[in-house]
């Protein structure tokens, strides 16, 4: 199936976008989604605009990709080749939880603004 998988890295004043297009089989597509989603969860939140716009969009895009790849039949490798190892699911990867740091900070800022303005 042809579908793009994306990753986003938010830096304080810069951003970096990654996109991998291709025909993917089920295993390869899910493997790439898991790798790039984990990278986005770890590195995507570190600029203000990334926090509210680009990282959530990238994660939603990859969720759509994951659902599309999951609907494909199990992979049948070409002679002499093996499908990529899908690895563990994203939420079982420790790097995915780095996202809790900037999200906790954003909640703290919003809560402080609401508390002090009311």
C-alpha positions, 0 to 999 in steps of 0.5 A: 500500500502506498502511504506516507509515514511522518515524523516531526522534531520540534526544536526551540526555534526550528523544526524538522520534518521527516516523511517516508513514502512508499509501497509498504507491506503490513509488517514494514508499514507498521514497523515504520509507523512505530519507529517514526511515531516513537521519534515524534513522541520523544522529539516533537514537542520541544517548540511552542508551535510543535506542541500545539500544531505539528506534533498532534497532526503528525501523530494523527497522520501516523494513526491513520497510516497504522490503521491502513496498514493493519487492514492489509493481509499478513505480509508474504515476503519476496524470495530471499527477503524478510519483512521488517520486524514490527517491534513492540507497540509504541506505548511499550517503548520507554522513549514514547513517554518523554512526551509526558514532560512537555505535556505536563509543562503545558498543562501546568502553564494553562492551569496557572493562567486560568487560576491567576486570571479568575 
